[in-house]
Amino acid sequence: FGVVDLDNLKQDTNLPQGRLPAQHHHHLQSPHLILKNLTAPFPHPNIIDIKMGTQTYEPTAPPSKRIREAKKYPPQSEIGFRIVGMRVMHNNNNNSPPSAGGGGEYTCWGKSFGFNLKTKEEVMRALMIYFHCDGRGGRSSSHYTQHILSCVIRQLTRIKKWFEAENDTLAFYAS
């Protein structure tokens, strides 16, 4: 993870034959951010794609883009984020997690699912499914789930504080 320096990347000895594979040359014309795969150590990670923020366009965007972006998902300006999609492991055996041999299968919800979450209540139900607080699998009052939610809220609060109080030079936009 970090920022890709294209000149050094093409000579990276960790790449096959010390070069960027030819099929990727046309994709990398300028520096890119490389993200670390945080799910790698987990055998059955749940994954959620959330776009944070109330505005998805830069301040200099033309009115046509502002209107187009605002129409994309109107509740985002009120809720402050949108769920784009998620993948959740559900146990077949309520007594043991998939990693302990309890079995299970993934359910995936794509972009259309996220766009169809129109109310705060629908968004809350989706988050409850993601965090296994929906009563499935007998985990609705789990101390583990409460601990995980506390950690997530603490991390999101830290990010919010950084944006509001500590960051006075950077702005992040994604549509």
C-alpha positions as CSV (number, residue, x, y, z in Angstrom):
1,F,0.0,0.0,0.0
2,G,1.2,3.5,-0.7
3,V,1.5,5.6,-3.8
4,V,2.7,4.0,-7.0
5,D,5.7,5.6,-8.6
6,L,5.4,4.3,-12.2
7,D,9.1,4.6,-13.1
8,N,10.2,2.6,-10.0
9,L,7.3,0.2,-10.4
10,K,8.4,-0.8,-13.9
11,Q,11.8,-1.8,-12.4
12,D,10.4,-3.4,-9.2
13,T,12.3,-6.7,-8.6
14,N,9.2,-8.2,-6.9
15,L,7.3,-8.2,-10.1
16,P,7.8,-11.0,-12.6
17,Q,11.0,-10.4,-14.6
18,G,11.4,-7.1,-12.7
19,R,8.8,-5.2,-14.8
20,L,5.2,-4.2,-14.8
21,P,3.2,-6.8,-16.7
22,A,2.5,-5.5,-20.2
23,Q,-1.3,-5.9,-19.9
24,H,-1.2,-3.3,-17.1
25,H,0.8,-0.6,-18.9
26,H,-2.2,1.1,-20.5
27,H,-4.0,1.3,-17.1
28,L,-1.2,3.1,-15.2
29,Q,-0.5,6.4,-16.9
30,S,-0.2,8.5,-13.7
31,P,0.5,7.7,-10.1
32,H,-2.1,5.5,-8.4
33,L,-2.9,4.7,-4.8
34,I,-2.2,1.1,-3.8
35,L,-4.5,-0.3,-1.1
36,K,-3.6,-3.1,1.3
37,N,-5.9,-6.1,1.3
38,L,-7.1,-5.9,4.9
39,T,-9.3,-9.0,4.5
40,A,-6.3,-11.3,3.6
41,P,-5.9,-12.8,7.1
42,F,-9.6,-13.6,7.5
43,P,-11.0,-16.9,6.2
44,H,-14.6,-15.6,5.6
45,P,-14.6,-11.8,5.7
46,N,-17.7,-9.8,5.3
47,I,-17.1,-6.9,3.0
48,I,-19.1,-3.7,2.6
49,D,-18.6,-0.8,0.1
50,I,-19.7,2.4,1.7
51,K,-19.2,5.9,0.1
52,M,-18.9,8.4,2.9
53,G,-19.9,12.0,2.7
54,T,-22.8,14.1,1.7
55,Q,-21.4,15.4,-1.6
56,T,-19.9,13.4,-4.4
57,Y,-18.7,16.2,-6.7
58,E,-15.9,18.7,-6.4
59,P,-16.6,22.4,-5.7
60,T,-15.7,23.5,-9.2
61,A,-18.1,20.9,-10.8
62,P,-20.4,22.3,-13.5
63,P,-24.1,22.5,-12.5
64,S,-24.9,19.6,-14.8
65,K,-22.6,17.3,-12.9
66,R,-23.9,18.6,-9.5
67,I,-27.5,17.7,-10.6
68,R,-26.5,14.4,-12.0
69,E,-24.6,13.4,-8.9
70,A,-27.4,14.6,-6.5
71,K,-29.9,12.5,-8.5
72,K,-27.8,9.4,-8.3
73,Y,-28.7,8.7,-4.6
74,P,-30.7,11.5,-3.0
75,P,-30.7,10.1,0.5
76,Q,-26.9,10.5,0.7
77,S,-27.1,14.2,1.4
78,E,-29.3,13.5,4.5
79,I,-27.8,10.2,5.7
80,G,-24.2,11.2,5.0
81,F,-23.1,8.0,3.3
82,R,-24.4,5.3,0.9
83,I,-24.0,1.6,0.9
84,V,-22.9,0.5,-2.6
85,G,-22.9,-3.2,-2.0
86,M,-21.9,-5.9,0.5
87,R,-21.0,-9.5,0.8
88,V,-22.0,-11.3,4.0
89,M,-21.2,-14.9,5.3
90,H,-24.2,-16.6,6.8
91,N,-23.8,-19.7,8.9
92,N,-25.6,-22.9,8.1
93,N,-25.0,-24.1,11.7
94,N,-26.0,-21.5,14.2
95,N,-23.7,-22.8,16.9
96,S,-20.3,-22.5,15.1
97,P,-18.8,-19.9,12.8
98,P,-17.7,-20.9,9.3
99,S,-14.0,-20.8,10.3
100,A,-14.8,-23.5,13.0
101,G,-16.3,-25.8,10.5
102,G,-19.9,-24.6,10.9
103,G,-20.3,-24.1,7.2
104,G,-21.9,-21.2,5.6
105,E,-22.4,-19.4,2.4
106,Y,-22.1,-15.8,1.1
107,T,-24.9,-13.6,0.1
108,C,-24.0,-10.7,-2.2
109,W,-25.8,-7.5,-2.7
110,G,-24.7,-5.3,-5.6
111,K,-25.0,-1.7,-6.7
112,S,-28.8,-1.9,-7.4
113,F,-29.4,-3.0,-3.8
114,G,-27.5,0.1,-2.5
115,F,-29.4,2.4,-4.8
116,N,-32.7,0.9,-3.6
117,L,-32.1,1.8,0.0
118,K,-34.2,5.0,0.1
119,T,-34.8,5.5,3.8
120,K,-32.8,5.6,7.0
121,E,-34.7,2.5,8.2
122,E,-33.8,0.5,5.0
123,V,-30.1,1.5,5.5
124,M,-30.3,0.5,9.1
125,R,-31.7,-2.9,8.1
126,A,-28.9,-3.4,5.6
127,L,-26.3,-2.6,8.3
128,M,-28.0,-5.0,10.7
129,I,-27.7,-7.7,8.2
130,Y,-24.0,-6.9,7.6
131,F,-23.2,-6.9,11.3
132,H,-25.4,-9.9,12.1
133,C,-27.8,-7.9,14.3
134,D,-30.8,-9.0,12.3
135,G,-31.7,-12.0,14.5
136,R,-30.3,-14.5,12.0
137,G,-28.0,-17.1,13.6
138,G,-29.0,-16.2,17.1
139,R,-26.4,-13.4,17.3
140,S,-28.7,-10.4,17.8
141,S,-27.4,-9.6,21.3
142,S,-23.9,-11.0,20.9
143,H,-21.2,-9.3,22.9
144,Y,-18.9,-9.9,20.0
145,T,-21.2,-8.0,17.7
146,Q,-21.4,-5.2,20.2
147,H,-17.6,-5.1,20.4
148,I,-17.2,-5.0,16.6
149,L,-19.8,-2.2,16.3
150,S,-18.0,-0.2,19.0
151,C,-14.7,-0.5,17.2
152,V,-16.3,0.5,13.8
153,I,-18.0,3.5,15.4
154,R,-14.7,4.5,17.1
155,Q,-12.8,4.3,13.8
156,L,-15.5,6.3,11.9
157,T,-15.5,8.9,14.7
158,R,-11.7,9.3,14.4
159,I,-12.0,9.7,10.6
160,K,-14.8,12.3,11.0
161,K,-12.7,14.2,13.6
162,W,-9.7,14.2,11.3
163,F,-11.8,15.6,8.4
164,E,-13.5,18.2,10.6
165,A,-10.7,19.4,12.9
166,E,-7.3,18.3,11.8
167,N,-7.4,18.3,8.0
168,D,-7.4,21.8,6.5
169,T,-5.7,21.1,3.1
170,L,-7.2,17.9,1.6
171,A,-10.6,17.2,0.1
172,F,-11.8,13.8,-1.1
173,Y,-14.4,13.3,-3.8
174,A,-15.7,10.1,-5.4
175,S,-18.8,9.6,-7.5
